[in-house]
Amino acid sequence: MIKYRLHLILQKIIMRNEVLLNSQNQMKIKFNKTYFLLFITLLITEVLIAKFLTTGFIRHTFGDYLVVILLYTFFKSFLLIKPFKVAISVLLFAFLIEFLQLCNLLKWLGLQNNTLAKLILGSTFHISDLVAYTLGIITILIIEHKRNQLQ
């Protein structure tokens, strides 16, 4: 009798969770070819910048501007989420990584001599990087807003 009641209680809990998971607030996964092609194009651009430019505006600032757009297009390639939510999430992530550079993230992780880690995570904090990230996200939001107006 007790086992049967426990079984019923567990069944109700599972059914409630299924209802919650199937609500409209869940993140939906769907492949978007356009965003994915933009992501690949930006990835190739970033790799070329990293490989052939060692200094200057394009390497240090424009690359940071593009990286938030790259991350945004990656997430939009697979997830059906409102543009503002993705854009703000990407911006917060970029800011987090940048501020972790103040704490010597690479040294803390034992990756201070790893070239790839330096390239991906960065090694020094710069306020100009935060500005570049912000401008990249503003660009995304403007483009998405204009795109939605045309539809």
Secondary structure, DSSP 8 states (H G I E B T S, - for coil): -HHHHHHHHHHHHHHHHHHHHTSTTS-EE---HHHHHHHHHHHHHHHHHHHH--SSHIIIIIHHHHHHHHHHHHHHHHEE--HHHHHHHHHHHHHHHHHHHHTTHHHHHT-TT-HHHHHHH-SS--HHHHHHHHHHHHHHHHHHHHHHHH-
